[in-house]
Amino acid sequence: MAPLPVLAQPPSASPAKASPARDSVDERALNLFSEVFERVRGQYVEKTTDEQLVKAAIEGMLTSLDPHSSFLDTEDFAEMQVQTRGEFGGLGIEVTLENGYVKVISPIDDTPAARAGFQSGDLITQIDGEPVQGLSLKQAVERMRGPVGQPIKVMVRRGAAETAPFEVSLTREVIKSQPVKSRAEGDVGYIRITGFSRQTQPGLEKAVQSLQQQLGNRLIGYVVDLRNNPGGLLDQAVSVADSFLDKGNIVSTRGRDGVETQRFDATSGDLAKGLPIVVLVNGGSASASEIVAGALQDQHRAVLMGTQTFGKGSVQTIMPLPDQKAMKITTARYYTPSGRSIQALGVTPDITVEQAKLEQVAQAPGRKESDLRGALSNDTLRGQPPAAAPAPVPATPAVPGSAEDYQLRRAVDLLVGTSLFRQLPAQPPAQPRVTKTAG
């Protein structure tokens, strides 16, 4: 798991001139490094380049600090930028690897792949005349991506009945990832956020607007699903939390000496217009997801449901280096509005709901009123009584957002129950009871 929260911070200013003792310690450390470098360079069993040794030394230095600090070479830095932008030159298909072929999960709407008629389940066997077998998923995806406007040809095999693959010619376009998906669950708006890139906030606004138009006055609340969301950009997490908060703190960060370095507060306006919110979290909810969950929980704006989150309470800064390289280094810890750190702890949900599989429990047959001799008929039924409902089919392992998703069902039930309570007629205040005692 590699969340990518990014703060637009410059490297800290150069420290004041160190004392002679500190200079002496630094000099000895540098001399030791230089001696090891020269011995490896001259005596290692295989010839190495200076670039290899320097890169390995930098990687070792950064990765020894914590699990989230690292060195990004040119390729890694470029991929990180693609992830945070949420857009790239490509075809517009979500894919996976199956039996050595690239399998289409689904085409993204209004993209070259969608317009070319790609379907879920299609297998891509060749890319620009070269077979995909033997390639990793990352390598195959890199070959499908490329400069906008550049043509590409892919060989597609569709269905079991159609054995002959066919060639499809496309032109790469700017593809924007879709980290936000939504749909109506009865009268509840379900919003799933899978990452925090530059496309997250626009996607959230579009999702809420669509649900409000679709459900109108029937909309009773929202389920915001952050399960298995590894995080992303800090400013996008702040923006998402701000969308549901009208005031108050969202998150603050503290640097090396525990001094508050940044503070983010909510601005006026609630995208959900005050409707209740249930946030779903689990052990895969990390970093930016935990910022959103912690803020909405501490500000009493949402009920958190699910299981304990991952517990990544640190912020990384991406610092560019020469030759299109960069370093990702932990520069601060973040704290929820109540001042708590979730580092190595996580956010505890208000209602713990483990993912479960529901099955019907067989019950021994019993007598009912209708079985009794001479039982009165029901004068409100016309015709034959309705037949008993068929036994449900046992649930399959749940996928977040699927029909078998037990945690989602419980979140929807909570919102429906809350709505029903609000619809109950107001009860007159209870009269005070007077208790007489003997003195």
Secondary structure, DSSP 8 states (H G I E B T S, - for coil): -------------------HHHHHHHHHHHHHHHHHHHHHHHHSSS---HHHHHHHHHHHHHHTT-TT-EEE-HHHHHHHHHHHHTEEEE--EEEEEETTEEEEEEE-TTSHHHHTT--TT-EEEEETTEE-TT--HHHHHHHH--STT-EEEEEEE-TTT--S-EEEEEE-EEEE---EEEEEETTEEEEEE--BSTTHHHHHHHHHHHHHHHHGGG--EEEEE-TT---B-HHHHHHHHHHH-SSSEEEEEE-TTS-EEEEEE--S--TTTT--EEEEE-TT--THHHHHHHHHHHTT-SEEEES------EEEEEEEETTTEEEEEEEEEEE-TTS---TTT----SEE----------------GGGSTT----TT--SS---------------TTSTT-HHHHHHHHHHHHHHHHHHS---------------
